[in-house]
Amino acid sequence: MRARSRAAFAAVMLIGILAAPASQAGAMKRAQVTGEVIDSWCYLSDIMYALGTAHHQCALWCAAGGIPAGILGEDGQVYVVLKLGDDSRSVANPAIMEIQTHKVTVDGNLIERDGINYLLVDEIVGDAGVVNQTHEEYGIQPFGE
């Protein structure tokens, strides 16, 4: 039930952002962002180890449950992914599951509003796979090996 609530909330956020009048929404511009795909909830809340293999399984579960994925850019900014490729679902998008915790370069439209960066990703330009692979730095993953 909680997953449905989160999915509905994320869908309402996406519709609100895309339907907002131009005067309220930030200007959309083309951008290329490079960084690690993150589980936005665990990263921002510091509840779990939110990077690399130490967090991979949890990141998959959160994405499948409706938590929006983000990209922690090399510039230190977090970008919330609202759309990836042709799939208009921002929630439980199977394409996100394939790149969760990978270092990627994406190309798409960037909307900046009220200090939050939103990405409508058209294409994954580069995928270096999982680059943060040490558990020593991030701790032992609590959900298994």
MOJO-V55887 format. One record per residue. RES is the residue in three letters. SS is DSSP state (h for helix, s for strand, l for the rest). OMEGA is omega in radians with two decimals (999 if undefined). NEAR is the number of other C-alpha atoms within 10 Angstrom. Layout:
RES:SS:OMEGA:NEAR + RES:SS:OMEGA:NEAR
This chain:
MET:l:3.13:7 + ARG:h:3.13:9 + ALA:h:3.10:16 + ARG:h:3.11:11 + SER:h:3.11:12 + ARG:h:3.13:17 + ALA:h:3.12:22 + ALA:h:3.12:14 + PHE:h:3.14:14 + ALA:h:3.12:19 + ALA:h:3.11:18 + VAL:h:3.10:12 + MET:h:-3.13:14 + LEU:h:3.14:20 + ILE:h:-3.14:11 + GLY:h:3.14:12 + ILE:h:-3.07:17 + LEU:h:-3.09:13 + ALA:h:-3.09:10 + ALA:l:3.08:12 + PRO:l:-3.10:10 + ALA:l:-3.13:10 + SER:l:-3.14:7 + GLN:l:-3.10:10 + ALA:l:3.05:16 + GLY:l:3.12:19 + ALA:l:3.10:12 + MET:s:3.11:16 + LYS:s:3.11:11 + ARG:s:3.14:12 + ALA:s:2.95:14 + GLN:s:-3.10:15 + VAL:s:3.06:22 + THR:s:3.11:19 + GLY:s:-3.11:23 + GLU:s:3.05:27 + VAL:s:-3.05:28 + ILE:s:2.96:33 + ASP:s:-2.99:28 + SER:h:-3.11:23 + TRP:h:-3.09:18 + CYS:h:3.12:18 + TYR:h:-3.06:19 + LEU:h:-3.10:12 + SER:h:-3.08:9 + ASP:l:3.13:10 + ILE:l:-3.07:9 + MET:l:2.98:19 + TYR:l:-2.90:21 + ALA:l:-3.12:22 + LEU:l:2.96:26 + GLY:l:-3.05:25 + THR:h:3.12:22 + ALA:h:-3.10:26 + HIS:h:-2.99:27 + HIS:h:-3.08:22 + GLN:h:3.12:18 + CYS:h:3.12:20 + ALA:h:3.08:29 + LEU:h:-3.13:21 + TRP:h:-3.13:14 + CYS:h:3.12:22 + ALA:h:3.13:26 + ALA:h:-3.13:19 + GLY:l:3.05:18 + GLY:l:3.09:22 + ILE:l:-3.13:23 + PRO:l:3.04:25 + ALA:s:3.07:30 + GLY:s:3.02:26 + ILE:s:3.01:29 + LEU:s:-3.05:24 + GLY:s:3.07:18 + GLU:l:3.10:12 + ASP:l:3.13:9 + GLY:l:3.13:9 + GLN:l:3.03:14 + VAL:s:3.13:21 + TYR:s:3.12:24 + VAL:s:-3.13:23 + VAL:s:3.13:23 + LEU:s:-3.09:24 + LYS:s:3.11:23 + LEU:s:3.12:22 + GLY:l:-3.11:16 + ASP:l:-3.12:10 + ASP:s:-3.08:12 + SER:l:3.12:12 + ARG:l:3.05:17 + SER:l:-3.07:24 + VAL:l:3.10:26 + ALA:l:3.11:20 + ASN:l:-3.12:20 + PRO:h:3.13:14 + ALA:h:3.09:13 + ILE:h:-3.12:24 + MET:h:-3.11:17 + GLU:h:-3.07:11 + ILE:h:-3.12:19 + GLN:l:-3.12:28 + THR:l:3.07:32 + HIS:s:2.95:23 + LYS:s:-3.06:24 + VAL:s:2.90:23 + THR:s:-3.12:19 + VAL:s:3.10:22 + ASP:s:3.14:20 + GLY:s:3.14:19 + ASN:s:3.14:17 + LEU:s:3.03:22 + ILE:s:3.08:20 + GLU:s:-3.13:15 + ARG:s:3.09:14 + ASP:l:3.09:8 + GLY:l:3.14:7 + ILE:s:3.12:12 + ASN:s:3.10:17 + TYR:s:3.12:23 + LEU:s:2.95:26 + LEU:s:-2.98:23 + VAL:s:3.07:22 + ASP:s:-3.01:15 + GLU:s:2.97:14 + ILE:s:-3.06:17 + VAL:s:-3.13:12 + GLY:s:3.12:12 + ASP:s:-3.13:15 + ALA:s:-3.11:12 + GLY:s:3.12:15 + VAL:s:-3.12:18 + VAL:l:3.06:14 + ASN:l:-3.00:17 + GLN:l:-3.06:15 + THR:l:3.04:13 + HIS:h:3.14:14 + GLU:h:-3.12:8 + GLU:h:-3.02:12 + TYR:h:3.14:17 + GLY:l:-3.12:12 + ILE:l:3.11:15 + GLN:l:-3.05:16 + PRO:l:-3.04:12 + PHE:l:3.12:10 + GLY:l:-3.10:7 + GLU:l:999:7
